Amino acid sequence: LEEDSLIPWAQELRKDMTNEGAEILEHLLIDGDTDASATTNINHIGGTPAATAVYLLLNGFRKSCLVTTTANSRSAGAAFAITDFIETVKLMGLGGRNAVDKAAVGFIIDMWTHWKSLELAEVKTRDVFISPTIENGYLVNLYGHNVITSSNMHRANQDTTYGLKANTSGKVDLTTAANNTTGSILAVRWDQWRLGYKRQMTFEVQRDAISDSTDIVVMMRVGMVNRDNEASAISYNVGV
């Protein structure tokens, strides 16, 4: 891995692990659910999570609205419409008052919802925002709220056919992959969440001459908590 490699292997692996760590953290913030019970965790609703499953580390955005405060969740139904975005933010507090400050609330959508969004007639014209998708190639803002497309939403589902999708209840079924057929629209009020580190990602590289090997140890201690139960809302069962 070192003498026969065209690239500095240890340095390249460290770079890859840094990137992977960032992606895993994104997955945690969106999908995290600490419930290890059978058929309960939103990332494995059809079975029991493995004790080593990374999503067990903390409770994230989706858990808050799908489980803790179910009033902040709705089924979008099979017919995906631009109004599903508005209906999502309207779930945040009485009359949607927690979403009035558009700078404080953004959308997170999965890859499949992103692709389907680009087909909506409204984003191809100036009906909704000043820089339509058909002109600039990116879906970045709807109704004044930023839109983030995450390739790590529903990350637990890596099925080759139904991967990165959820079931019609907005949860991932790892037992029966074919049940995962829909996308999600997640709204998050950023200032109602606190992300904290006890230890930022650290790397230690140690050479073991006797075994002719290199040990790379990566550690991070992180947690997140929401200020109240209006901090996120979701439209699940989005037809994609």
Backbone torsions as a table, in degrees:
resi	resn	phi	psi	omega
1	LEU	NA	-17.8	179.7
2	GLU	-111.5	-57.1	-176.6
3	GLU	-68.8	-32.5	-177.1
4	ASP	-95.7	1.9	-176.2
5	SER	-93.8	144.0	177.5
6	LEU	-80.7	-14.3	-180.0
7	ILE	-122.1	156.0	175.7
8	PRO	-67.2	102.4	-168.1
9	TRP	-61.7	-48.6	-176.4
10	ALA	-60.9	-42.7	179.9
11	GLN	-66.6	-38.4	179.9
12	GLU	-67.4	-40.5	179.1
13	LEU	-64.7	-39.3	178.1
14	ARG	-61.6	-41.7	178.3
15	LYS	-62.5	-44.3	-179.9
16	ASP	-63.5	-40.4	-179.5
17	MET	-69.0	-31.0	175.6
18	THR	-65.0	-45.8	178.6
19	ASN	-63.6	-43.6	180.0
20	GLU	-64.6	-38.5	178.0
21	GLY	-60.4	-40.1	178.9
22	ALA	-66.0	-39.7	179.7
23	GLU	-68.4	-40.8	178.0
24	ILE	-63.4	-40.3	179.1
25	LEU	-63.3	-40.6	176.8
26	GLU	-60.9	-44.7	177.2
27	HIS	-58.5	-43.4	-179.9
28	LEU	-61.7	-47.5	-176.6
29	LEU	-63.6	-35.0	-178.8
30	ILE	-84.8	-47.6	-168.2
31	ASP	-105.2	-8.1	-172.2
32	GLY	-52.5	137.3	178.0
33	ASP	-153.8	116.6	-174.2
34	THR	-82.4	-4.7	-177.8
35	ASP	-72.5	116.7	-178.3
36	ALA	-98.6	9.2	-179.0
37	SER	-73.2	160.2	179.0
38	ALA	-69.3	140.1	176.4
39	THR	50.4	37.4	-178.2
40	THR	-128.1	-36.8	-176.2
41	ASN	-68.3	136.1	-176.3
42	ILE	-67.0	-13.3	178.6
43	ASN	-97.8	-6.1	-179.7
44	HIS	-155.4	61.4	-172.8
45	ILE	-69.1	-15.3	-178.4
46	GLY	-96.7	1.2	-176.9
47	GLY	-161.2	-158.0	-178.9
48	THR	-109.2	126.2	-179.3
49	PRO	-62.3	144.4	172.9
50	ALA	-67.0	145.9	-177.5
51	ALA	-60.4	-23.3	-178.2
52	THR	-94.8	3.8	-178.6
53	ALA	-61.2	126.2	-173.8
54	VAL	-66.0	-29.4	-176.5
55	TYR	-69.8	-6.5	177.6
56	LEU	-78.9	-5.5	-173.1
57	LEU	-66.4	-39.7	-176.9
58	LEU	-154.6	168.7	177.0
59	ASN	-95.7	124.7	-174.1
60	GLY	-105.8	-164.8	-174.0
61	PHE	-60.0	-47.1	-176.4
62	ARG	-67.2	-39.0	-179.4
63	LYS	-59.0	-40.4	-176.8
64	SER	-57.9	-44.9	-175.0
65	CYS	-93.7	-25.0	178.6
66	LEU	-81.0	-29.7	-173.2
67	VAL	-121.8	-54.9	-173.7
68	THR	-66.8	-46.8	-179.2
69	THR	-128.2	82.9	-174.5
70	THR	-65.9	-18.5	176.6
71	ALA	-64.9	-16.7	179.3
72	ASN	-94.0	19.5	178.3
73	SER	-131.1	150.2	179.4
74	ARG	-147.9	154.4	174.2
75	SER	-89.5	126.5	-179.7
76	ALA	-77.6	-24.3	-177.5
77	GLY	82.1	171.8	-172.4
78	ALA	-68.2	-32.0	-176.1
79	ALA	-88.8	98.9	-179.8
80	PHE	-71.5	127.0	179.8
81	ALA	-132.5	157.9	-179.6
82	ILE	-60.1	-28.8	-179.0
83	THR	-68.8	-14.1	176.7
84	ASP	-61.7	-29.9	176.8
85	PHE	-66.8	-45.2	179.0
86	ILE	-65.4	-43.2	-179.6
87	GLU	-62.8	-27.1	179.1
88	THR	-70.3	-49.8	-178.6
89	VAL	-69.7	-24.0	177.4
90	LYS	-67.4	-14.3	177.8
91	LEU	-79.1	-11.6	-173.4
92	MET	-87.8	87.1	180.0
93	GLY	86.7	169.6	-178.9
94	LEU	-57.8	118.1	-179.4
95	GLY	67.5	13.4	-178.6
96	GLY	75.4	23.9	-174.2
97	ARG	-65.4	-25.0	178.6
98	ASN	-73.2	-8.1	179.4
99	ALA	-107.9	6.9	-178.5
100	VAL	-62.8	-40.2	177.8
101	ASP	-77.4	97.3	-173.6
102	LYS	-64.4	-28.5	179.3
103	ALA	-70.3	-20.8	-176.2
104	ALA	-94.2	-8.7	-175.7
105	VAL	-127.1	133.0	178.0
106	GLY	-134.0	164.0	176.9
107	PHE	-99.3	142.5	168.0
108	ILE	-121.6	126.2	179.2
109	ILE	-126.1	151.4	178.0
110	ASP	-78.2	173.6	-175.1
111	MET	-62.1	-41.4	-176.8
112	TRP	-68.3	-38.5	176.8
113	THR	-67.4	-35.3	176.9
114	HIS	-60.0	-49.8	-178.2
115	TRP	-62.9	-39.9	180.0
116	LYS	-68.1	-34.0	179.2
117	SER	-61.1	-34.0	-178.1
118	LEU	-68.3	-13.4	178.7
119	GLU	-90.1	-11.8	-178.4
120	LEU	-66.0	133.7	-177.4
121	ALA	-60.2	-35.2	-175.2
122	GLU	-64.6	-31.4	-178.3
123	VAL	-85.5	-2.6	177.5
124	LYS	-95.5	-2.5	179.6
125	THR	-131.3	-174.9	179.8
126	ARG	-93.3	19.7	-179.0
127	ASP	-63.9	-33.3	-169.8
128	VAL	-113.8	-45.9	178.9
129	PHE	-143.9	162.9	-166.1
130	ILE	-72.2	-23.8	-179.8
131	SER	-117.4	82.3	-174.8
132	PRO	-60.7	153.6	-179.9
133	THR	-56.6	-39.6	-176.2
134	ILE	-65.4	-19.6	-179.7
135	GLU	-94.4	-42.6	-174.9
136	ASN	-107.4	-6.6	174.5
137	GLY	81.8	-1.0	-177.8
138	TYR	-130.6	141.4	172.1
139	LEU	-97.9	100.6	-172.0
140	VAL	-119.4	-14.8	-175.4
141	ASN	-156.7	134.0	175.1
142	LEU	-136.5	127.8	179.2
143	TYR	53.8	31.2	177.2
144	GLY	88.6	-4.2	178.8
145	HIS	-103.9	134.1	177.2
146	ASN	-63.8	147.4	178.6
147	VAL	-117.7	123.5	178.0
148	ILE	-112.1	126.1	174.7
149	THR	-96.6	122.3	-177.2
150	SER	-112.2	124.1	174.5
151	SER	-82.6	0.9	179.4
152	ASN	-110.9	5.9	173.3
153	MET	-78.0	134.8	-173.3
154	HIS	61.4	30.4	-174.0
155	ARG	-61.4	-28.2	-179.3
156	ALA	-58.9	-26.4	-179.6
157	ASN	-90.2	102.1	-179.5
158	GLN	-110.2	22.2	179.2
159	ASP	-60.8	141.3	-175.4
160	THR	-67.7	-23.3	-179.6
161	THR	-102.9	-43.4	-174.0
162	TYR	-110.5	15.3	-175.8
163	GLY	-60.0	146.2	178.4
164	LEU	65.6	15.8	173.5
165	LYS	-110.9	165.4	177.2
166	ALA	-121.1	169.7	178.0
167	ASN	-80.2	-176.3	-174.3
168	THR	-71.3	-5.6	175.1
169	SER	-102.3	5.5	178.3
170	GLY	83.7	9.3	-179.1
171	LYS	-115.2	159.8	-175.8
172	VAL	-95.6	129.1	178.1
173	ASP	-106.5	100.7	-179.4
174	LEU	-82.7	-11.6	179.5
175	THR	-81.2	-44.5	178.2
176	THR	-121.3	93.2	-173.5
177	ALA	-58.4	-33.7	-176.7
178	ALA	-66.4	-13.0	176.9
179	ASN	-75.3	-14.3	-178.7
180	ASN	-91.7	100.5	-175.0
181	THR	-131.0	0.0	-171.6
182	THR	-126.6	166.3	177.6
183	GLY	-108.9	-174.5	-178.0
184	SER	-143.9	149.5	171.6
185	ILE	-116.6	114.8	-176.9
186	LEU	-110.2	130.7	174.9
187	ALA	-110.3	133.5	-176.8
188	VAL	-128.9	131.4	171.8
189	ARG	-93.7	103.6	-168.5
190	TRP	-61.3	-38.8	-175.2
191	ASP	-78.0	0.8	175.8
192	GLN	-99.4	9.8	177.6
193	TRP	-124.9	145.4	177.1
194	ARG	-126.7	117.9	176.1
195	LEU	-100.2	128.2	-177.9
196	GLY	-133.9	147.6	178.5
197	TYR	-115.7	137.1	163.6
198	LYS	-94.2	-25.4	175.0
199	ARG	-151.4	121.6	172.5
200	GLN	-66.4	166.6	-179.3
201	MET	-60.1	123.9	180.0
202	THR	-119.8	150.8	179.7
203	PHE	-125.5	137.7	172.1
204	GLU	-132.3	127.1	-179.6
205	VAL	-114.7	126.3	-177.3
206	GLN	-133.2	130.7	-179.3
207	ARG	-93.2	128.5	176.2
208	ASP	-108.6	101.1	-174.5
209	ALA	-66.3	-36.9	-175.8
210	ILE	-63.1	-42.8	-179.8
211	SER	-92.6	-0.7	-178.9
212	ASP	54.5	49.6	-178.0
213	SER	-136.7	166.3	178.4
214	THR	-124.0	126.8	176.4
215	ASP	-98.5	128.9	174.3
216	ILE	-119.4	117.3	-178.7
217	VAL	-110.8	124.3	-179.6
218	VAL	-118.5	128.8	-179.8
219	MET	-135.6	151.1	176.8
220	MET	-156.4	139.0	174.7
221	ARG	-122.4	118.0	-172.5
222	VAL	-144.0	152.0	176.2
223	GLY	-151.3	163.8	179.5
224	MET	-149.5	145.7	178.7
225	VAL	-143.4	148.0	177.2
226	ASN	-97.3	146.3	-177.3
227	ARG	-73.0	-40.2	177.1
228	ASP	-147.2	-179.1	-175.3
229	ASN	-90.6	10.3	174.3
230	GLU	-105.8	18.1	-173.0
231	ALA	-79.1	-14.4	177.7
232	SER	-153.4	158.8	176.8
233	ALA	-148.4	156.5	-175.5
234	ILE	-145.6	141.4	165.7
235	SER	-107.8	112.9	178.8
236	TYR	-101.6	-177.9	-179.6
237	ASN	56.4	40.2	177.4
238	VAL	-79.4	122.8	-179.2
239	GLY	-69.5	114.4	-178.8
240	VAL	-120.4	NA	NA
